[in-house]
Amino acid sequence: MIRFSNRVKYGVQFMLFLCIDDDGFTGIQRAALSCDIPQKFLEAIAVDLKKKGLLEVKRGAGGGYRLAREKALIHLADIVEALGLEGIKSDKMDGDLVSKVTEQILRKTVETFWETMRGVTLADIHRDYVERAESLMYYI
């Protein structure tokens, strides 16, 4: 099982929060409090997401972060790669048949992983959030 770092988990959580709180730019302090993420850690995550073109930043009063493009155009793979998981790959191993078969199955597994990550958008994650939130609401 692949275990994602807190950086990746918090990055996805932050991006989802920006989808939910879509009234312009969102301050990092507000996002950190709402997402229960240490502010300094979230600032470092936001810098990496900005460098990869996933976030826009506005300085000064009324500033903060917002998505740089539509949520349907941001894939889970984009977020994961921006936060350092692009290193998952299978190295070519020469040698006996056992090594070659092992390499082949690992390569296919990694390819399937990235295909799956590219198949999930931030819009999909947001839709799942909305559906779960609606199922938790109590009507009187």
N, CA and C atoms as a LAMMPS dump frame, in Angstrom:
ITEM: TIMESTEP
0
ITEM: NUMBER OF ATOMS
420
ITEM: BOX BOUNDS ff ff ff
-5.0000000000000000e+02 5.0000000000000000e+02
-5.0000000000000000e+02 5.0000000000000000e+02
-5.0000000000000000e+02 5.0000000000000000e+02
ITEM: ATOMS id mol type element x y z
1 1 1 N 0.84 -1.176 0
2 1 2 C 0 0 0
3 1 3 C 0.887 1.241 0
4 2 1 N 0.539 2.195 -0.821
5 2 2 C 1.259 3.453 -0.852
6 2 3 C 0.717 4.33 0.266
7 3 1 N 1.613 4.875 1.029
8 3 2 C 1.22 5.772 2.112
9 3 3 C 1.626 7.185 1.716
10 4 1 N 0.671 8.084 1.684
11 4 2 C 0.932 9.46 1.311
12 4 3 C 1.437 10.242 2.523
13 5 1 N 2.352 11.159 2.272
14 5 2 C 2.886 12.005 3.334
15 5 3 C 1.821 13.002 3.78
16 6 1 N 2.05 13.592 4.941
17 6 2 C 1.145 14.641 5.417
18 6 3 C 1.143 15.822 4.46
19 7 1 N 2.276 16.091 3.815
20 7 2 C 2.352 17.174 2.823
21 7 3 C 1.326 16.977 1.727
22 8 1 N 1.237 15.768 1.217
23 8 2 C 0.284 15.474 0.151
24 8 3 C -1.147 15.545 0.685
25 9 1 N -1.383 14.932 1.835
26 9 2 C -2.73 14.962 2.417
27 9 3 C -3.187 16.397 2.69
28 10 1 N -2.317 17.18 3.295
29 10 2 C -2.665 18.562 3.596
30 10 3 C -2.821 19.384 2.319
31 11 1 N -2.019 19.093 1.315
32 11 2 C -2.133 19.813 0.044
33 11 3 C -3.482 19.572 -0.618
34 12 1 N -3.922 18.326 -0.63
35 12 2 C -5.234 18 -1.203
36 12 3 C -6.331 18.645 -0.366
37 13 1 N -6.176 18.588 0.947
38 13 2 C -7.163 19.191 1.847
39 13 3 C -7.247 20.706 1.616
40 14 1 N -6.117 21.357 1.469
41 14 2 C -6.071 22.799 1.221
42 14 3 C -6.73 23.142 -0.11
43 15 1 N -6.434 22.381 -1.145
44 15 2 C -7.03 22.631 -2.458
45 15 3 C -8.552 22.437 -2.402
46 16 1 N -8.998 21.415 -1.682
47 16 2 C -10.439 21.202 -1.519
48 16 3 C -11.058 22.372 -0.756
49 17 1 N -10.39 22.841 0.28
50 17 2 C -10.895 23.982 1.04
51 17 3 C -11.059 25.204 0.138
52 18 1 N -10.109 25.414 -0.769
53 18 2 C -10.212 26.548 -1.686
54 18 3 C -11.396 26.388 -2.64
55 19 1 N -11.754 25.155 -2.964
56 19 2 C -12.961 24.918 -3.781
57 19 3 C -14.219 25.286 -3.004
58 20 1 N -14.232 24.912 -1.753
59 20 2 C -15.404 25.15 -0.908
60 20 3 C -15.537 26.642 -0.602
61 21 1 N -14.426 27.283 -0.295
62 21 2 C -14.394 28.695 0.086
63 21 3 C -13.993 29.514 -1.145
64 22 1 N -14.87 29.557 -2.116
65 22 2 C -14.511 30.133 -3.417
66 22 3 C -14.922 31.597 -3.589
67 23 1 N -14.922 32.352 -2.508
68 23 2 C -15.258 33.782 -2.578
69 23 3 C -14.004 34.618 -2.794
70 24 1 N -13.281 34.366 -3.848
71 24 2 C -12.065 35.127 -4.119
72 24 3 C -10.86 34.501 -3.458
73 25 1 N -10.007 35.358 -2.908
74 25 2 C -8.763 34.899 -2.286
75 25 3 C -9.002 34.532 -0.824
76 26 1 N -8.381 33.448 -0.391
77 26 2 C -8.517 32.96 0.978
78 26 3 C -7.187 33.12 1.702
79 27 1 N -7.234 33.737 2.862
80 27 2 C -6.027 33.927 3.662
81 27 3 C -5.488 32.609 4.181
82 28 1 N -4.167 32.536 4.27
83 28 2 C -3.518 31.301 4.709
84 28 3 C -3.859 30.98 6.161
85 29 1 N -4.013 32.003 6.993
86 29 2 C -4.339 31.761 8.398
87 29 3 C -5.734 31.139 8.531
88 30 1 N -6.666 31.664 7.775
89 30 2 C -8.031 31.125 7.8
90 30 3 C -8.044 29.67 7.336
91 31 1 N -7.327 29.393 6.247
92 31 2 C -7.27 28.031 5.722
93 31 3 C -6.607 27.092 6.72
94 32 1 N -5.524 27.544 7.334
95 32 2 C -4.812 26.714 8.313
96 32 3 C -5.717 26.372 9.499
97 33 1 N -6.446 27.35 9.99
98 33 2 C -7.359 27.109 11.109
99 33 3 C -8.503 26.19 10.704
100 34 1 N -9.097 26.446 9.56
101 34 2 C -10.226 25.644 9.102
102 34 3 C -9.839 24.201 8.812
103 35 1 N -8.638 24.01 8.272
104 35 2 C -8.175 22.67 7.883
105 35 3 C -7.378 21.978 8.986
106 36 1 N -7.145 22.695 10.093
107 36 2 C -6.366 22.165 11.209
108 36 3 C -4.968 21.718 10.753
109 37 1 N -4.307 22.631 10.038
110 37 2 C -2.961 22.407 9.527
111 37 3 C -2.072 23.502 10.107
112 38 1 N -0.876 23.155 10.61
113 38 2 C 0.026 24.211 11.094
114 38 3 C 0.285 25.241 9.993
115 39 1 N 0.164 26.512 10.347
116 39 2 C 0.225 27.583 9.344
117 39 3 C 1.543 27.587 8.575
118 40 1 N 2.664 27.456 9.246
119 40 2 C 3.967 27.482 8.566
120 40 3 C 4.08 26.316 7.582
121 41 1 N 3.564 25.169 7.967
122 41 2 C 3.584 23.991 7.097
123 41 3 C 2.713 24.244 5.869
124 42 1 N 1.546 24.826 6.091
125 42 2 C 0.646 25.122 4.982
126 42 3 C 1.244 26.179 4.056
127 43 1 N 1.942 27.145 4.611
128 43 2 C 2.597 28.157 3.773
129 43 3 C 3.609 27.511 2.826
130 44 1 N 4.385 26.56 3.33
131 44 2 C 5.37 25.865 2.491
132 44 3 C 4.682 25.041 1.4
133 45 1 N 3.582 24.415 1.743
134 45 2 C 2.801 23.641 0.775
135 45 3 C 2.251 24.58 -0.299
136 46 1 N 1.706 25.713 0.131
137 46 2 C 1.129 26.68 -0.812
138 46 3 C 2.183 27.198 -1.786
139 47 1 N 3.396 27.414 -1.307
140 47 2 C 4.478 27.885 -2.185
141 47 3 C 4.743 26.859 -3.285
142 48 1 N 4.807 25.584 -2.925
143 48 2 C 5.047 24.54 -3.926
144 48 3 C 3.89 24.42 -4.919
145 49 1 N 2.669 24.546 -4.431
146 49 2 C 1.51 24.486 -5.325
147 49 3 C 1.492 25.689 -6.273
148 50 1 N 1.909 26.843 -5.768
149 50 2 C 1.995 28.048 -6.6
150 50 3 C 3.074 27.882 -7.667
151 51 1 N 4.214 27.342 -7.297
152 51 2 C 5.316 27.134 -8.245
153 51 3 C 4.893 26.241 -9.412
154 52 1 N 4.009 25.293 -9.149
155 52 2 C 3.529 24.379 -10.192
156 52 3 C 2.328 24.936 -10.953
157 53 1 N 1.935 26.18 -10.639
158 53 2 C 0.856 26.829 -11.372
159 53 3 C -0.541 26.414 -10.952
160 54 1 N -0.665 25.841 -9.763
161 54 2 C -1.977 25.41 -9.288
162 54 3 C -2.695 26.479 -8.467
163 55 1 N -1.931 27.429 -7.929
164 55 2 C -2.505 28.496 -7.11
165 55 3 C -2.075 29.854 -7.619
166 56 1 N -2.933 30.834 -7.379
167 56 2 C -2.601 32.24 -7.577
168 56 3 C -2.503 32.859 -6.191
169 57 1 N -1.643 33.841 -6.061
170 57 2 C -1.49 34.522 -4.78
171 57 3 C -1.682 36.016 -4.984
172 58 1 N -2.305 36.63 -3.99
173 58 2 C -2.491 38.089 -3.992
174 58 3 C -1.999 38.583 -2.644
175 59 1 N -1.102 39.545 -2.667
176 59 2 C -0.545 40.094 -1.429
177 59 3 C -1.382 41.276 -0.944
178 60 1 N -1.233 41.559 0.336
179 60 2 C -1.881 42.726 0.907
180 60 3 C -3.275 42.442 1.437
181 61 1 N -3.969 43.529 1.757
182 61 2 C -5.328 43.417 2.3
183 61 3 C -6.239 42.723 1.292
184 62 1 N -7.012 41.792 1.767
185 62 2 C -7.899 41.041 0.888
186 62 3 C -7.162 39.999 0.07
187 63 1 N -5.919 39.779 0.4
188 63 2 C -5.107 38.827 -0.349
189 63 3 C -5.225 37.417 0.183
190 64 1 N -4.459 36.561 -0.418
191 64 2 C -4.469 35.158 -0.032
192 64 3 C -4.229 34.293 -1.248
193 65 1 N -4.838 33.115 -1.235
194 65 2 C -4.67 32.143 -2.31
195 65 3 C -6.013 31.775 -2.928
196 66 1 N -5.953 31.418 -4.201
197 66 2 C -7.112 30.84 -4.879
198 66 3 C -6.582 29.918 -5.973
199 67 1 N -7.483 29.086 -6.477
200 67 2 C -7.094 28.163 -7.543
201 67 3 C -6.691 28.947 -8.79
202 68 1 N -5.653 28.503 -9.451
203 68 2 C -5.163 29.19 -10.645
204 68 3 C -5.944 28.796 -11.889
205 69 1 N -6.654 27.68 -11.825
206 69 2 C -7.491 27.261 -12.943
207 69 3 C -8.718 26.537 -12.412
208 70 1 N -9.627 26.248 -13.299
209 70 2 C -10.867 25.579 -12.907
210 70 3 C -10.578 24.248 -12.216
211 71 1 N -11.398 23.922 -11.219
212 71 2 C -11.171 22.685 -10.463
213 71 3 C -11.261 21.435 -11.333
214 72 1 N -12.003 21.511 -12.421
215 72 2 C -12.091 20.362 -13.328
216 72 3 C -10.809 20.167 -14.139
217 73 1 N -9.939 21.166 -14.13
218 73 2 C -8.68 21.086 -14.876
219 73 3 C -7.477 20.796 -13.985
220 74 1 N -7.727 20.604 -12.701
221 74 2 C -6.654 20.254 -11.765
222 74 3 C -6.84 18.792 -11.386
223 75 1 N -5.854 17.991 -11.71
224 75 2 C -5.911 16.555 -11.429
225 75 3 C -5.18 16.244 -10.125
226 76 1 N -5.604 15.188 -9.498
227 76 2 C -4.957 14.747 -8.274
228 76 3 C -3.465 14.531 -8.515
229 77 1 N -3.1 14.038 -9.677
230 77 2 C -1.69 13.842 -10.016
231 77 3 C -0.923 15.16 -9.992
232 78 1 N -1.552 16.254 -10.406
233 78 2 C -0.897 17.568 -10.384
234 78 3 C -0.511 17.954 -8.953
235 79 1 N -1.43 17.742 -8.036
236 79 2 C -1.196 18.098 -6.637
237 79 3 C -0.121 17.194 -6.042
238 80 1 N -0.252 15.912 -6.271
239 80 2 C 0.703 14.942 -5.726
240 80 3 C 2.105 15.198 -6.276
241 81 1 N 2.206 15.451 -7.564
242 81 2 C 3.516 15.734 -8.164
243 81 3 C 4.103 17.034 -7.62
244 82 1 N 3.272 18.044 -7.422
245 82 2 C 3.747 19.33 -6.909
246 82 3 C 4.316 19.204 -5.502
247 83 1 N 3.824 18.226 -4.762
248 83 2 C 4.23 18.089 -3.363
249 83 3 C 5.233 16.964 -3.131
250 84 1 N 5.848 16.501 -4.212
251 84 2 C 7.014 15.656 -4.043
252 84 3 C 6.865 14.171 -4.236
253 85 1 N 5.781 13.705 -4.788
254 85 2 C 5.655 12.261 -4.974
255 85 3 C 5.988 11.841 -6.393
256 86 1 N 6.509 12.766 -7.194
257 86 2 C 6.837 12.408 -8.572
258 86 3 C 7.951 11.375 -8.623
259 87 1 N 8.624 11.154 -7.513
260 87 2 C 9.733 10.2 -7.472
261 87 3 C 9.31 8.744 -7.486
262 88 1 N 8.028 8.456 -7.449
263 88 2 C 7.601 7.061 -7.511
264 88 3 C 7.772 6.583 -8.939
265 89 1 N 8.7 5.719 -9.105
266 89 2 C 8.934 5.148 -10.422
267 89 3 C 9.644 3.827 -10.233
268 90 1 N 9.703 3.099 -11.275
269 90 2 C 10.337 1.797 -11.239
270 90 3 C 11.622 1.882 -12.045
271 91 1 N 12.733 1.519 -11.446
272 91 2 C 14.016 1.564 -12.135
273 91 3 C 14.202 0.323 -12.983
274 92 1 N 14.89 0.509 -14.089
275 92 2 C 15.153 -0.628 -14.967
276 92 3 C 16.202 -1.51 -14.317
277 93 1 N 15.876 -2.78 -14.205
278 93 2 C 16.816 -3.732 -13.623
279 93 3 C 17.174 -4.754 -14.689
280 94 1 N 18.436 -4.882 -14.936
281 94 2 C 18.901 -5.917 -15.844
282 94 3 C 19.178 -7.165 -15.03
283 95 1 N 19.199 -8.26 -15.696
284 95 2 C 19.545 -9.471 -14.971
285 95 3 C 18.705 -10.651 -15.4
286 96 1 N 18.461 -11.499 -14.431
287 96 2 C 17.768 -12.754 -14.711
288 96 3 C 16.281 -12.543 -14.949
289 97 1 N 15.61 -13.61 -15.277
290 97 2 C 14.179 -13.561 -15.594
291 97 3 C 13.354 -13.069 -14.406
292 98 1 N 13.72 -13.477 -13.201
293 98 2 C 12.988 -13.046 -12.009
294 98 3 C 13.039 -11.513 -11.895
295 99 1 N 14.21 -10.934 -12.102
296 99 2 C 14.359 -9.48 -12.034
297 99 3 C 13.543 -8.786 -13.109
298 100 1 N 13.564 -9.331 -14.31
299 100 2 C 12.831 -8.72 -15.42
300 100 3 C 11.326 -8.774 -15.198
301 101 1 N 10.822 -9.905 -14.728
302 101 2 C 9.383 -10.034 -14.467
303 101 3 C 8.981 -9.107 -13.323
304 102 1 N 9.808 -9.042 -12.291
305 102 2 C 9.537 -8.151 -11.166
306 102 3 C 9.495 -6.702 -11.639
307 103 1 N 10.468 -6.309 -12.435
308 103 2 C 10.517 -4.949 -12.966
309 103 3 C 9.278 -4.641 -13.803
310 104 1 N 8.872 -5.586 -14.628
311 104 2 C 7.714 -5.38 -15.493
312 104 3 C 6.448 -5.15 -14.67
313 105 1 N 6.218 -5.944 -13.643
314 105 2 C 4.999 -5.79 -12.849
315 105 3 C 5.046 -4.499 -12.035
316 106 1 N 6.215 -4.137 -11.531
317 106 2 C 6.328 -2.879 -10.798
318 106 3 C 6.095 -1.686 -11.722
319 107 1 N 6.617 -1.738 -12.922
320 107 2 C 6.418 -0.657 -13.886
321 107 3 C 4.931 -0.513 -14.221
322 108 1 N 4.242 -1.632 -14.448
323 108 2 C 2.805 -1.581 -14.743
324 108 3 C 2.026 -1.009 -13.56
325 109 1 N 2.429 -1.379 -12.365
326 109 2 C 1.752 -0.884 -11.166
327 109 3 C 1.9 0.631 -11.041
328 110 1 N 3.103 1.129 -11.264
329 110 2 C 3.35 2.572 -11.182
330 110 3 C 2.569 3.303 -12.275
331 111 1 N 2.541 2.754 -13.482
332 111 2 C 1.781 3.374 -14.572
333 111 3 C 0.292 3.433 -14.236
334 112 1 N -0.235 2.37 -13.659
335 112 2 C -1.648 2.332 -13.272
336 112 3 C -1.926 3.348 -12.175
337 113 1 N -1.004 3.473 -11.23
338 113 2 C -1.139 4.465 -10.16
339 113 3 C -1.293 5.859 -10.746
340 114 1 N -0.388 6.25 -11.658
341 114 2 C -0.438 7.6 -12.219
342 114 3 C -1.646 7.793 -13.129
343 115 1 N -2.073 6.76 -13.836
344 115 2 C -3.294 6.864 -14.645
345 115 3 C -4.496 7.144 -13.745
346 116 1 N -4.547 6.456 -12.625
347 116 2 C -5.644 6.663 -11.677
348 116 3 C -5.609 8.083 -11.127
349 117 1 N -4.428 8.55 -10.759
350 117 2 C -4.291 9.911 -10.216
351 117 3 C -4.667 10.968 -11.255
352 118 1 N -4.366 10.706 -12.52
353 118 2 C -4.731 11.657 -13.581
354 118 3 C -6.223 11.598 -13.898
355 119 1 N -6.881 10.532 -13.501
356 119 2 C -8.31 10.377 -13.764
357 119 3 C -9.205 11.022 -12.725
358 120 1 N -8.621 11.543 -11.662
359 120 2 C -9.392 12.178 -10.594
360 120 3 C -9.078 13.67 -10.602
361 121 1 N -10.12 14.488 -10.71
362 121 2 C -9.918 15.937 -10.696
363 121 3 C -10.34 16.515 -9.352
364 122 1 N -9.962 17.74 -9.13
365 122 2 C -10.382 18.445 -7.927
366 122 3 C -11.907 18.605 -7.924
367 123 1 N -12.503 18.709 -9.093
368 123 2 C -13.973 18.777 -9.189
369 123 3 C -14.599 17.476 -8.687
370 124 1 N -13.979 16.34 -8.989
371 124 2 C -14.481 15.047 -8.495
372 124 3 C -14.414 14.986 -6.967
373 125 1 N -13.298 15.443 -6.421
374 125 2 C -13.123 15.44 -4.965
375 125 3 C -14.138 16.376 -4.32
376 126 1 N -14.351 17.543 -4.922
377 126 2 C -15.325 18.509 -4.409
378 126 3 C -16.739 17.929 -4.458
379 127 1 N -17.067 17.262 -5.556
380 127 2 C -18.393 16.643 -5.692
381 127 3 C -18.602 15.59 -4.6
382 128 1 N -17.576 14.79 -4.317
383 128 2 C -17.664 13.783 -3.266
384 128 3 C -17.876 14.449 -1.903
385 129 1 N -17.183 15.547 -1.685
386 129 2 C -17.345 16.299 -0.436
387 129 3 C -18.782 16.792 -0.286
388 130 1 N -19.32 17.389 -1.344
389 130 2 C -20.68 17.931 -1.299
390 130 3 C -21.691 16.817 -1.041
391 131 1 N -21.533 15.685 -1.709
392 131 2 C -22.454 14.56 -1.509
393 131 3 C -22.4 14.058 -0.07
394 132 1 N -21.214 13.955 0.485
395 132 2 C -21.078 13.486 1.868
396 132 3 C -21.637 14.508 2.845
397 133 1 N -21.411 15.781 2.574
398 133 2 C -21.925 16.836 3.456
399 133 3 C -23.445 16.838 3.453
400 134 1 N -24.033 16.647 2.277
401 134 2 C -25.499 16.619 2.188
402 134 3 C -26.079 15.416 2.9
403 135 1 N -25.393 14.298 2.865
404 135 2 C -25.909 13.102 3.538
405 135 3 C -25.82 13.221 5.061
406 136 1 N -24.968 14.125 5.553
407 136 2 C -24.838 14.33 6.996
408 136 3 C -25.805 15.359 7.545
409 137 1 N -26.461 16.137 6.663
410 137 2 C -27.365 17.182 7.117
411 137 3 C -28.643 16.581 7.704
412 138 1 N -29.091 17.219 8.755
413 138 2 C -30.345 16.812 9.375
414 138 3 C -31.394 17.874 9.063
415 139 1 N -32.52 17.427 8.625
416 139 2 C -33.602 18.351 8.305
417 139 3 C -34.681 18.22 9.352
418 140 1 N -35.152 19.365 9.84
419 140 2 C -36.194 19.35 10.888
420 140 3 C -37.499 19.814 10.289
